[in-house]
């Protein structure tokens, strides 16, 4: 993301936010927005992660958070009575499917009670195949969700054990296939290169397995080893990380394999099938990018809900309080 997290300052406060919300409301109902909801809870810590997450095996502890998000959604809607339509809605995390299907249904209904999707809106969710059930996908599909993204990182068991994320290719494929049956499109998989114990040979096998599953999109990210910022990364052995030269080779494997399979480049680290909306939008010169990533439907402003969520309102990047107790 750009700008990076360290660029945000307390100098931008509620007064500036309210001013920009009022300006955004002045654009009226014909200017749809993008909405982002951050659900930070995960059952366990993946050691590669640099996202804002809260680790809690105790689901009861996480339940009140949804009510706080609902209150924030109402507060923002009151400040923007003329702008209630959205072109994009994205639930990220954390692990949104940490919550039960019924809990997610309650949250989404709270959003939809205040905001209305335009025709053809992209309504997306990040899923973790390890904790996502077919019921999760069914309930969200019934509420209008039509896109999903999932982390894979690497299918090599030794690498998965090192980074504390054991995820089988079979489970991942089952979620993709059920999602397709329920009408999800633009299905994305994330890969990370530069993880401990990765080699060109093992990573090539991972990419080959991903191509067998054939997601519509693939995003590949360079592993950011920043133990001074992410304390849990101190559990990783730095000597097991690939060298810079090997990291370049790992990226080359992804690129060559995906291009050889017919995927097209979208920016520097995303790939999409030619018939995917991202590739079509790029070819037509209407591909957009906002703080949530690449977009095919213009959304002039982004509203962020939840702890640490980032919005982009009339050119002001606004981040919510990052500490749960203060949020």
One Martini backbone bead per residue (centre of mass of N, CA, C, O) as a GRO file, in nm:
protein
  327
    1UNK     BB    1   0.102   0.033   0.013
    2UNK     BB    2   0.000   0.383  -0.045
    3UNK     BB    3   0.106   0.493   0.193
    4UNK     BB    4   0.268   0.406   0.451
    5UNK     BB    5   0.206   0.352   0.783
    6UNK     BB    6   0.431   0.563   0.894
    7UNK     BB    7   0.285   0.831   0.765
    8UNK     BB    8   0.091   0.850   0.983
    9UNK     BB    9  -0.097   1.108   1.166
   10UNK     BB   10  -0.235   1.293   1.436
   11UNK     BB   11  -0.299   1.556   1.269
   12UNK     BB   12  -0.528   1.373   1.174
   13UNK     BB   13  -0.857   1.432   1.256
   14UNK     BB   14  -1.192   1.464   1.314
   15UNK     BB   15  -1.219   1.743   1.181
   16UNK     BB   16  -1.114   1.665   0.901
   17UNK     BB   17  -1.304   1.434   0.850
   18UNK     BB   18  -1.572   1.590   0.862
   19UNK     BB   19  -1.507   1.782   0.633
   20UNK     BB   20  -1.472   1.560   0.410
   21UNK     BB   21  -1.752   1.433   0.440
   22UNK     BB   22  -1.907   1.686   0.353
   23UNK     BB   23  -1.782   1.709   0.074
   24UNK     BB   24  -1.868   1.425  -0.024
   25UNK     BB   25  -2.176   1.465   0.009
   26UNK     BB   26  -2.193   1.695  -0.217
   27UNK     BB   27  -2.197   1.488  -0.468
   28UNK     BB   28  -2.401   1.278  -0.421
   29UNK     BB   29  -2.579   0.995  -0.555
   30UNK     BB   30  -2.384   0.980  -0.833
   31UNK     BB   31  -2.135   0.898  -0.620
   32UNK     BB   32  -1.987   0.630  -0.570
   33UNK     BB   33  -1.843   0.420  -0.336
   34UNK     BB   34  -1.610   0.285  -0.108
   35UNK     BB   35  -1.589  -0.008   0.109
   36UNK     BB   36  -1.427  -0.078   0.433
   37UNK     BB   37  -1.380  -0.374   0.641
   38UNK     BB   38  -1.226  -0.445   0.958
   39UNK     BB   39  -1.124  -0.783   1.059
   40UNK     BB   40  -0.872  -0.868   1.297
   41UNK     BB   41  -0.930  -1.160   1.362
   42UNK     BB   42  -0.742  -1.447   1.488
   43UNK     BB   43  -0.644  -1.762   1.599
   44UNK     BB   44  -0.354  -1.723   1.460
   45UNK     BB   45  -0.009  -1.668   1.397
   46UNK     BB   46   0.143  -1.551   1.123
   47UNK     BB   47   0.484  -1.490   1.070
   48UNK     BB   48   0.454  -1.304   0.797
   49UNK     BB   49   0.276  -1.096   0.911
   50UNK     BB   50   0.170  -0.723   0.856
   51UNK     BB   51  -0.096  -0.701   0.976
   52UNK     BB   52  -0.380  -0.593   1.148
   53UNK     BB   53  -0.397  -0.799   1.434
   54UNK     BB   54  -0.596  -1.030   1.644
   55UNK     BB   55  -0.527  -1.274   1.880
   56UNK     BB   56  -0.813  -1.516   1.925
   57UNK     BB   57  -0.955  -1.812   2.031
   58UNK     BB   58  -1.171  -1.624   2.167
   59UNK     BB   59  -1.477  -1.544   2.034
   60UNK     BB   60  -1.618  -1.375   2.258
   61UNK     BB   61  -1.418  -1.136   2.251
   62UNK     BB   62  -1.508  -1.054   1.941
   63UNK     BB   63  -1.816  -0.985   1.937
   64UNK     BB   64  -1.835  -0.669   2.018
   65UNK     BB   65  -1.703  -0.548   1.761
   66UNK     BB   66  -1.952  -0.548   1.571
   67UNK     BB   67  -2.106  -0.327   1.724
   68UNK     BB   68  -1.897  -0.104   1.680
   69UNK     BB   69  -1.912  -0.104   1.374
   70UNK     BB   70  -2.211  -0.035   1.352
   71UNK     BB   71  -2.180   0.245   1.484
   72UNK     BB   72  -1.990   0.364   1.274
   73UNK     BB   73  -2.170   0.333   1.030
   74UNK     BB   74  -2.387   0.527   1.138
   75UNK     BB   75  -2.211   0.780   1.178
   76UNK     BB   76  -2.135   0.812   0.877
   77UNK     BB   77  -2.418   0.818   0.751
   78UNK     BB   78  -2.512   1.082   0.896
   79UNK     BB   79  -2.277   1.256   0.741
   80UNK     BB   80  -2.401   1.106   0.453
   81UNK     BB   81  -2.712   1.131   0.330
   82UNK     BB   82  -2.647   1.155  -0.003
   83UNK     BB   83  -2.428   0.904   0.031
   84UNK     BB   84  -2.533   0.547  -0.027
   85UNK     BB   85  -2.351   0.447  -0.259
   86UNK     BB   86  -2.183   0.149  -0.397
   87UNK     BB   87  -1.913  -0.020  -0.584
   88UNK     BB   88  -1.758  -0.113  -0.316
   89UNK     BB   89  -1.698  -0.411  -0.108
   90UNK     BB   90  -1.467  -0.482   0.168
   91UNK     BB   91  -1.355  -0.766   0.352
   92UNK     BB   92  -1.104  -0.759   0.597
   93UNK     BB   93  -0.769  -0.830   0.752
   94UNK     BB   94  -0.746  -1.073   0.895
   95UNK     BB   95  -1.052  -1.286   0.954
   96UNK     BB   96  -1.366  -1.280   0.860
   97UNK     BB   97  -1.415  -1.610   0.897
   98UNK     BB   98  -1.398  -1.617   1.206
   99UNK     BB   99  -1.675  -1.569   1.179
  100UNK     BB  100  -1.978  -1.649   1.162
  101UNK     BB  101  -2.222  -1.652   0.937
  102UNK     BB  102  -2.425  -1.498   1.120
  103UNK     BB  103  -2.241  -1.261   1.199
  104UNK     BB  104  -2.188  -1.160   0.912
  105UNK     BB  105  -2.481  -1.109   0.840
  106UNK     BB  106  -2.529  -0.885   1.045
  107UNK     BB  107  -2.315  -0.689   0.940
  108UNK     BB  108  -2.406  -0.663   0.643
  109UNK     BB  109  -2.691  -0.561   0.708
  110UNK     BB  110  -2.590  -0.299   0.837
  111UNK     BB  111  -2.468  -0.186   0.582
  112UNK     BB  112  -2.728  -0.222   0.391
  113UNK     BB  113  -2.906  -0.022   0.566
  114UNK     BB  114  -2.714   0.237   0.464
  115UNK     BB  115  -2.614   0.090   0.195
  116UNK     BB  116  -2.607   0.089  -0.170
  117UNK     BB  117  -2.577  -0.096  -0.442
  118UNK     BB  118  -2.483  -0.099  -0.741
  119UNK     BB  119  -2.489  -0.207  -1.038
  120UNK     BB  120  -2.224  -0.434  -1.032
  121UNK     BB  121  -2.104  -0.463  -0.772
  122UNK     BB  122  -1.822  -0.510  -0.568
  123UNK     BB  123  -1.829  -0.800  -0.343
  124UNK     BB  124  -1.586  -0.863  -0.095
  125UNK     BB  125  -1.370  -1.136   0.041
  126UNK     BB  126  -1.167  -1.258   0.285
  127UNK     BB  127  -1.017  -1.586   0.296
  128UNK     BB  128  -0.964  -1.878   0.503
  129UNK     BB  129  -0.955  -2.206   0.428
  130UNK     BB  130  -0.922  -2.320   0.725
  131UNK     BB  131  -1.212  -2.151   0.831
  132UNK     BB  132  -1.383  -2.201   0.575
  133UNK     BB  133  -1.706  -2.247   0.477
  134UNK     BB  134  -1.966  -2.309   0.276
  135UNK     BB  135  -2.159  -2.135   0.445
  136UNK     BB  136  -2.016  -1.873   0.418
  137UNK     BB  137  -2.048  -1.851   0.107
  138UNK     BB  138  -2.356  -1.872   0.098
  139UNK     BB  139  -2.438  -1.630   0.273
  140UNK     BB  140  -2.282  -1.414   0.109
  141UNK     BB  141  -2.416  -1.467  -0.163
  142UNK     BB  142  -2.707  -1.390  -0.063
  143UNK     BB  143  -2.588  -1.080  -0.005
  144UNK     BB  144  -2.391  -1.032  -0.289
  145UNK     BB  145  -2.142  -1.183  -0.308
  146UNK     BB  146  -1.868  -1.202  -0.589
  147UNK     BB  147  -1.587  -1.199  -0.425
  148UNK     BB  148  -1.252  -1.353  -0.369
  149UNK     BB  149  -0.980  -1.389  -0.128
  150UNK     BB  150  -0.662  -1.576  -0.083
  151UNK     BB  151  -0.432  -1.735   0.104
  152UNK     BB  152  -0.122  -1.925   0.042
  153UNK     BB  153   0.200  -1.860  -0.032
  154UNK     BB  154   0.255  -2.193   0.034
  155UNK     BB  155   0.257  -2.561  -0.019
  156UNK     BB  156   0.499  -2.618   0.152
  157UNK     BB  157   0.526  -2.772   0.445
  158UNK     BB  158   0.792  -2.657   0.564
  159UNK     BB  159   0.708  -2.364   0.526
  160UNK     BB  160   0.443  -2.370   0.685
  161UNK     BB  161   0.572  -2.447   0.956
  162UNK     BB  162   0.751  -2.194   0.988
  163UNK     BB  163   0.483  -1.984   0.953
  164UNK     BB  164   0.217  -2.104   1.080
  165UNK     BB  165   0.068  -2.238   0.794
  166UNK     BB  166  -0.158  -2.490   0.750
  167UNK     BB  167  -0.233  -2.560   0.396
  168UNK     BB  168  -0.413  -2.718   0.174
  169UNK     BB  169  -0.480  -2.765  -0.155
  170UNK     BB  170  -0.754  -2.909  -0.125
  171UNK     BB  171  -0.900  -2.697   0.045
  172UNK     BB  172  -0.858  -2.463  -0.147
  173UNK     BB  173  -1.001  -2.588  -0.393
  174UNK     BB  174  -1.280  -2.627  -0.262
  175UNK     BB  175  -1.339  -2.327  -0.220
  176UNK     BB  176  -1.320  -2.239  -0.513
  177UNK     BB  177  -1.538  -2.431  -0.632
  178UNK     BB  178  -1.772  -2.332  -0.455
  179UNK     BB  179  -1.758  -2.036  -0.534
  180UNK     BB  180  -1.827  -2.082  -0.830
  181UNK     BB  181  -2.105  -2.212  -0.780
  182UNK     BB  182  -2.193  -1.924  -0.625
  183UNK     BB  183  -2.065  -1.678  -0.827
  184UNK     BB  184  -1.779  -1.632  -0.801
  185UNK     BB  185  -1.536  -1.390  -0.897
  186UNK     BB  186  -1.222  -1.298  -0.911
  187UNK     BB  187  -1.037  -1.514  -0.800
  188UNK     BB  188  -0.791  -1.494  -0.543
  189UNK     BB  189  -0.430  -1.538  -0.502
  190UNK     BB  190  -0.175  -1.551  -0.260
  191UNK     BB  191   0.174  -1.490  -0.282
  192UNK     BB  192   0.502  -1.565  -0.130
  193UNK     BB  193   0.831  -1.436  -0.155
  194UNK     BB  194   1.095  -1.519   0.088
  195UNK     BB  195   1.061  -1.755   0.256
  196UNK     BB  196   1.135  -1.992   0.449
  197UNK     BB  197   1.286  -2.256   0.257
  198UNK     BB  198   1.278  -2.148  -0.011
  199UNK     BB  199   1.280  -2.276  -0.344
  200UNK     BB  200   1.266  -2.307  -0.673
  201UNK     BB  201   1.148  -2.596  -0.668
  202UNK     BB  202   0.917  -2.562  -0.459
  203UNK     BB  203   0.783  -2.309  -0.587
  204UNK     BB  204   0.713  -2.434  -0.856
  205UNK     BB  205   0.513  -2.637  -0.735
  206UNK     BB  206   0.317  -2.428  -0.628
  207UNK     BB  207   0.248  -2.290  -0.898
  208UNK     BB  208   0.142  -2.545  -1.035
  209UNK     BB  209  -0.094  -2.585  -0.833
  210UNK     BB  210  -0.232  -2.318  -0.888
  211UNK     BB  211  -0.284  -2.376  -1.192
  212UNK     BB  212  -0.479  -2.610  -1.137
  213UNK     BB  213  -0.692  -2.425  -0.993
  214UNK     BB  214  -0.731  -2.153  -1.151
  215UNK     BB  215  -0.734  -1.863  -1.091
  216UNK     BB  216  -0.810  -1.541  -1.195
  217UNK     BB  217  -0.599  -1.447  -0.971
  218UNK     BB  218  -0.261  -1.318  -0.894
  219UNK     BB  219  -0.070  -1.247  -0.603
  220UNK     BB  220   0.271  -1.122  -0.551
  221UNK     BB  221   0.482  -1.113  -0.262
  222UNK     BB  222   0.719  -0.968  -0.080
  223UNK     BB  223   0.891  -1.046   0.187
  224UNK     BB  224   0.872  -0.873   0.500
  225UNK     BB  225   1.151  -0.839   0.708
  226UNK     BB  226   1.034  -0.684   1.032
  227UNK     BB  227   1.108  -0.741   1.353
  228UNK     BB  228   1.103  -0.438   1.465
  229UNK     BB  229   0.777  -0.432   1.395
  230UNK     BB  230   0.738  -0.761   1.398
  231UNK     BB  231   0.784  -0.959   1.662
  232UNK     BB  232   0.703  -1.249   1.551
  233UNK     BB  233   0.952  -1.263   1.344
  234UNK     BB  234   1.170  -1.361   1.558
  235UNK     BB  235   1.094  -1.674   1.510
  236UNK     BB  236   1.267  -1.644   1.275
  237UNK     BB  237   1.525  -1.761   1.064
  238UNK     BB  238   1.735  -1.572   0.882
  239UNK     BB  239   1.909  -1.811   0.749
  240UNK     BB  240   1.635  -1.925   0.588
  241UNK     BB  241   1.644  -1.706   0.397
  242UNK     BB  242   1.648  -1.594   0.102
  243UNK     BB  243   1.818  -1.451  -0.113
  244UNK     BB  244   1.804  -1.200  -0.330
  245UNK     BB  245   1.858  -1.377  -0.578
  246UNK     BB  246   1.638  -1.588  -0.516
  247UNK     BB  247   1.399  -1.398  -0.512
  248UNK     BB  248   1.414  -1.325  -0.808
  249UNK     BB  249   1.371  -1.615  -0.905
  250UNK     BB  250   1.092  -1.655  -0.782
  251UNK     BB  251   0.953  -1.434  -0.945
  252UNK     BB  252   1.023  -1.546  -1.224
  253UNK     BB  253   0.856  -1.800  -1.196
  254UNK     BB  254   0.584  -1.673  -1.173
  255UNK     BB  255   0.586  -1.509  -1.432
  256UNK     BB  256   0.643  -1.734  -1.639
  257UNK     BB  257   0.413  -1.925  -1.564
  258UNK     BB  258   0.172  -1.729  -1.601
  259UNK     BB  259   0.228  -1.636  -1.889
  260UNK     BB  260   0.231  -1.931  -2.005
  261UNK     BB  261  -0.089  -1.964  -1.903
  262UNK     BB  262  -0.221  -1.658  -1.994
  263UNK     BB  263  -0.154  -1.445  -1.819
  264UNK     BB  264  -0.169  -1.108  -1.705
  265UNK     BB  265  -0.044  -0.806  -1.638
  266UNK     BB  266  -0.097  -0.621  -1.320
  267UNK     BB  267   0.126  -0.463  -1.278
  268UNK     BB  268   0.389  -0.590  -1.064
  269UNK     BB  269   0.199  -0.824  -0.873
  270UNK     BB  270  -0.025  -0.887  -1.092
  271UNK     BB  271  -0.260  -1.138  -1.217
  272UNK     BB  272  -0.465  -1.218  -1.516
  273UNK     BB  273  -0.704  -1.321  -1.691
  274UNK     BB  274  -0.826  -1.210  -1.992
  275UNK     BB  275  -1.144  -1.243  -1.877
  276UNK     BB  276  -1.091  -1.054  -1.662
  277UNK     BB  277  -1.172  -0.750  -1.537
  278UNK     BB  278  -0.885  -0.639  -1.509
  279UNK     BB  279  -0.788  -0.692  -1.800
  280UNK     BB  280  -1.014  -0.542  -1.944
  281UNK     BB  281  -0.966  -0.265  -1.809
  282UNK     BB  282  -0.677  -0.227  -1.902
  283UNK     BB  283  -0.731  -0.242  -2.212
  284UNK     BB  284  -0.948   0.013  -2.181
  285UNK     BB  285  -0.830   0.234  -1.969
  286UNK     BB  286  -1.002   0.171  -1.661
  287UNK     BB  287  -0.796   0.133  -1.452
  288UNK     BB  288  -0.778   0.132  -1.100
  289UNK     BB  289  -0.648   0.294  -0.792
  290UNK     BB  290  -0.650   0.225  -0.447
  291UNK     BB  291  -0.608   0.141  -0.121
  292UNK     BB  292  -0.730  -0.155  -0.195
  293UNK     BB  293  -0.651  -0.137  -0.504
  294UNK     BB  294  -0.771  -0.267  -0.767
  295UNK     BB  295  -1.007  -0.121  -1.010
  296UNK     BB  296  -1.315  -0.115  -1.227
  297UNK     BB  297  -1.474   0.087  -1.039
  298UNK     BB  298  -1.556   0.385  -0.969
  299UNK     BB  299  -1.443   0.536  -0.645
  300UNK     BB  300  -1.394   0.840  -0.507
  301UNK     BB  301  -1.445   0.709  -0.220
  302UNK     BB  302  -1.320   0.586   0.101
  303UNK     BB  303  -1.459   0.386   0.354
  304UNK     BB  304  -1.362   0.314   0.688
  305UNK     BB  305  -1.409   0.025   0.895
  306UNK     BB  306  -1.256   0.003   1.183
  307UNK     BB  307  -0.980  -0.100   1.303
  308UNK     BB  308  -0.728   0.065   1.110
  309UNK     BB  309  -0.888   0.181   0.897
  310UNK     BB  310  -0.874   0.302   0.557
  311UNK     BB  311  -0.933   0.614   0.409
  312UNK     BB  312  -1.057   0.814   0.111
  313UNK     BB  313  -1.136   1.164   0.152
  314UNK     BB  314  -1.091   1.406  -0.049
  315UNK     BB  315  -0.763   1.334  -0.033
  316UNK     BB  316  -0.788   1.200   0.254
  317UNK     BB  317  -0.604   1.004   0.468
  318UNK     BB  318  -0.775   0.774   0.689
  319UNK     BB  319  -0.708   0.649   1.019
  320UNK     BB  320  -0.790   0.450   1.245
  321UNK     BB  321  -0.767   0.333   1.530
  322UNK     BB  322  -0.534   0.071   1.631
  323UNK     BB  323  -0.651   0.041   1.915
  324UNK     BB  324  -0.906  -0.122   2.047
  325UNK     BB  325  -0.968   0.034   2.314
  326UNK     BB  326  -0.983   0.317   2.165
  327UNK     BB  327  -1.193   0.236   1.943
   0.00000   0.00000   0.00000
